[in-house]
Amino acid sequence: MAKKQTKRFKAMLPKRPADPVPLDQAVEVLKQFNTTKFDQTVEIHMRLGIDPAQADQIVRGSVILPHGIGRTQRVVVFAKGDAAKAAEEAGADEVGQEDLAKKIKDGWTDFDVCIAAPDMMGLVGPLGRVLGPRGLMPSPRAGTVTPDVGRVVGEYKAGKVEFRNDKGGNVHAVVGKMSFDSAKLVENVQSFLNHVVGLKPQTVKGAYVRGVAICGTMSPSVRVVA
C-alpha cells in the first residue's frame, strides 16, 4: 500500500509549479491532486520570520474560517453551573469537572478542543503534562479559557481553528477539504493568512511572512505568493 502511494505522489510532482503562484491558481493546482478515495484535508503551512525563542514573538491564536473545515470538531469543556449548561446547549461533546480531569489524567485525549471556564483552571492546570504536548491545553490567548464557554463551543463547532508557531517559526492549520469549491477554499485560506498577518509581533525585523504553501493529506504542497 505504501509503495503504491509513493508512486502516486511522485506522479503528481511534475504538475506542481516550480515557483510560488497566486492563491487562486495554487488552489486549482491542488484540486488536481484530488485522486484519493477519501476526502483529503487541506492544510496551510506558513514560514514566519520570527524568533520562537523570544516570548514577544510567539504567534498564537484562533480564527473562525468562513466555510468551516469540513468536519465537526470534538469539544470538551471544564465548567460548572450555568456555564456547564451553556456548553451542553452549544453542543459540547463532554462537559465535566473532577470526573473529566481524571479521565484525561488517565490518558484519554479523544477530542480536538479543550475549553475551560476561568474558575476551572485550578483543576485543569495539572493536566498540562497531558494536554500541553498535544496542543490541547486551554489558554486565554487562544480564547479557550473564557467565562463565555457556550459561545466559544459554538465557534469551534462552526469551524474555528487554533494555531501556534512551532520551534522553527512555522504555523500550520487545517483550512478545509479537497471537496470544497475552489472559491470557498480560497476564502478560507485568505482569511487565515489575513489573520496571521494581523498578528505580526512589533519586534519582528525583516520579512514577516517568508513562505506559504498549501497541501492535501496525501498530495504535494503548492507554494503560494506571500
C-alpha positions in Angstrom: 0.0 0.0 0.0 2.8 2.4 1.0 4.6 1.7 -2.3 1.5 2.4 -4.3 1.0 5.8 -2.5 4.6 6.7 -3.2 4.2 6.2 -7.0 1.0 8.2 -6.9 2.8 11.0 -5.1 5.7 11.1 -7.5 3.3 11.1 -10.5 1.8 14.4 -9.2 5.1 16.2 -8.7 5.5 17.4 -12.3 2.1 19.1 -12.1 3.3 21.3 -9.3 4.6 24.8 -10.3 8.3 25.4 -9.6 7.7 28.9 -8.2 5.1 30.3 -5.9 1.8 31.2 -7.6 -1.3 33.3 -6.7 -3.6 31.7 -4.2 -6.5 31.1 -6.6 -4.1 29.3 -9.0 -2.5 27.3 -6.2 -5.9 26.0 -5.2 -6.7 25.0 -8.8 -3.4 23.1 -8.9 -4.1 21.4 -5.6 -7.6 20.3 -6.7 -5.9 18.3 -9.5 -4.3 16.2 -6.7 -7.8 15.1 -5.5 -7.4 11.5 -6.7 -7.8 9.6 -3.4 -10.8 7.6 -2.4 -11.3 9.8 0.7 -11.8 13.5 1.0 -8.4 14.9 1.8 -7.9 17.6 4.4 -6.4 20.8 3.1 -3.7 22.4 5.2 -1.8 25.7 5.2 1.8 26.0 6.2 3.4 29.4 6.8 7.1 30.1 7.4 7.5 33.2 9.5 10.4 35.5 10.1 10.1 35.3 13.9 12.4 34.2 16.7 10.4 31.5 18.5 12.8 31.7 21.5 11.6 35.3 22.2 8.4 35.4 24.2 7.3 38.6 22.5 7.5 37.0 19.1 5.2 34.0 19.7 2.4 33.9 17.1 -0.6 32.1 18.5 -4.4 32.5 18.2 -7.5 31.2 16.7 -9.8 32.2 13.8 -13.2 31.3 12.5 -13.0 30.3 8.9 -15.8 31.5 6.6 -16.7 28.0 5.4 -15.6 25.8 8.4 -13.1 23.0 8.0 -15.3 20.3 6.6 -15.8 18.3 9.8 -17.3 18.7 13.2 -14.7 19.1 15.9 -14.9 17.2 19.2 -15.1 19.7 22.1 -14.7 19.0 25.8 -15.4 21.7 28.4 -14.5 22.2 32.1 -17.3 24.1 33.6 -20.0 24.0 36.3 -23.4 25.5 37.0 -24.8 27.8 34.3 -21.6 27.7 32.3 -21.8 23.9 32.1 -25.4 24.1 30.9 -24.5 26.7 28.3 -21.7 24.5 27.0 -24.0 21.5 26.7 -26.7 23.5 24.9 -24.0 24.8 22.4 -23.1 21.2 21.5 -20.1 20.3 23.6 -19.3 16.6 23.4 -18.5 16.3 27.0 -18.7 18.7 30.0 -17.3 17.9 33.4 -15.1 18.8 36.4 -13.2 16.3 38.5 -14.6 13.3 36.6 -13.4 14.8 33.3 -10.0 15.7 34.8 -9.4 12.1 36.0 -10.4 10.7 32.6 -7.8 12.9 30.9 -5.2 12.3 33.5 -5.6 8.6 32.8 -4.7 9.2 29.2 -8.0 10.0 27.4 -7.5 12.7 24.7 -10.0 11.7 22.1 -11.1 15.2 21.3 -9.9 18.2 19.2 -10.5 21.2 21.5 -10.5 21.7 25.3 -12.2 24.7 26.7 -12.3 25.8 30.4 -14.1 28.4 32.4 -11.6 30.6 34.4 -12.7 29.1 37.8 -11.8 25.7 36.5 -8.1 26.4 35.8 -7.1 25.2 39.3 -8.4 21.8 38.2 -7.1 22.0 34.6 -3.6 23.3 35.3 -2.2 20.0 36.5 -3.3 18.4 33.2 -0.8 20.4 31.3 1.6 17.4 31.1 -1.1 15.5 29.1 -2.7 18.3 27.2 0.3 20.6 26.5 2.3 18.2 24.3 -0.9 17.6 22.2 -1.7 21.3 21.8 -4.9 20.9 23.7 -4.2 22.9 26.9 -6.8 25.7 27.4 -5.2 29.2 27.1 -6.6 32.7 27.5 -4.5 33.8 24.5 -6.2 31.2 22.3 -9.6 32.1 23.7 -10.1 28.6 25.2 -10.1 29.9 28.8 -13.3 32.0 28.9 -16.3 32.8 31.0 -18.4 32.6 27.8 -17.9 28.9 27.2 -21.2 28.4 25.3 -20.2 31.0 22.7 -16.7 29.5 22.2 -18.1 26.0 21.9 -20.4 27.2 19.1 -17.5 28.9 17.3 -15.4 25.7 17.3 -18.3 23.7 16.1 -18.7 26.2 13.3 -15.1 25.8 12.1 -12.8 27.8 14.4 -9.2 26.7 14.2 -6.3 27.2 16.7 -2.7 27.7 15.7 0.7 28.3 17.3 4.1 28.6 15.8 6.4 25.7 16.2 10.1 25.8 17.3 11.1 26.5 13.7 8.9 29.6 13.5 6.3 27.8 11.3 2.5 27.9 11.6 0.3 25.1 10.5 -3.5 24.8 10.3 -6.4 22.9 8.6 -8.3 25.2 6.2 -10.8 22.8 4.6 -11.4 19.8 2.5 -10.5 18.9 -1.1 -14.2 18.6 -1.8 -14.8 22.3 -1.1 -15.5 24.6 -4.1 -12.3 26.4 -5.2 -13.8 29.7 -4.2 -14.5 28.5 -0.6 -11.0 27.2 -0.2 -9.6 30.4 -1.4 -11.7 32.4 1.0 -10.7 30.1 3.9 -7.0 30.3 3.1 -7.1 34.1 2.6 -9.0 34.5 5.9 -6.3 32.6 7.7 -3.5 34.4 6.0 -5.0 37.8 6.8 -5.4 36.9 10.5 -1.9 35.7 10.9 -0.5 38.8 9.1 -2.5 40.9 11.5 -0.7 39.2 14.5 2.8 40.3 13.4 4.8 41.0 16.5 6.2 44.6 16.7 9.7 43.3 17.4 10.0 41.3 14.2 12.7 42.7 11.9 12.8 42.0 8.2 10.2 39.9 6.3 7.4 38.6 8.5 5.9 36.1 6.1 8.7 34.2 4.3 6.8 31.4 2.7 3.3 30.0 2.3 2.2 26.6 1.0 -1.0 24.6 0.9 -1.3 20.8 0.5 -3.7 17.9 0.9 -3.3 15.0 3.3 -1.7 12.9 0.5 -0.6 15.5 -2.0 2.5 17.6 -2.8 2.5 21.1 -1.4 1.9 24.1 -3.7 3.7 27.3 -2.8 1.7 30.5 -2.7 2.8 34.0 -3.4 3.0 35.6 0.0 
